[in-house]
């Protein structure tokens, strides 16, 4: 059973880069069946897909965030990461990593989520 | 404003049936893309409830069901219990946006 755990700073200053890591246990990040995914949820709001990556290198990003987002995979550590540049207060949210099924792109399981606050 | 439209809230008495709708368009649900549903209990991460329009993952009770028709999908929960009180989200893929889309979420209250 794959399990995910997000880690990274809980506070980021405006204009800086938000960096988060998701550690995968119970499965290999080199699997052919999964998209490694980031999703966020603004406080009290709904879910927003950020993007996902296939371990071979193909990436797919939300068009509204594409210019600022990078998702990468570290196969040696069985981790994948999110970088979001030039953050503003509007990027304050709970960030979730999740496993996306390549067949029809549903997400299961999810990490517990980590709150990132953008503030000076 | 979400690409997939859900009612902000629904409610039902214990033992009753609740239905949550998810309305899309011809570039997502109507284009044949599958709909998936998630349950988010307060303070926790979303959990997959239905995948591929109508399939239940292991551990999800059979009083939970999903359906899809045309440009819409529905989630039904029968025999409502207090533990069903949560936020529910639908999700699909949109070809115009070239990406994953979620509904705005529906808060289910068990009266």
Interface residues (C-beta under 8 A of the other chain):
Chain A: X46 X47 X48 X49 X52 X60 X61 X62 X63 X96 X101 X104 X105 X106 X107 X108 X109 X110 X111 X112 X113
Chain B: X2 X33 X34 X36 X38 X44 X45 X46 X47 X48 X51 X52 X57 X89 X91 X93 X97 X98 X99 X100 X101 X102 X103 X104 X105
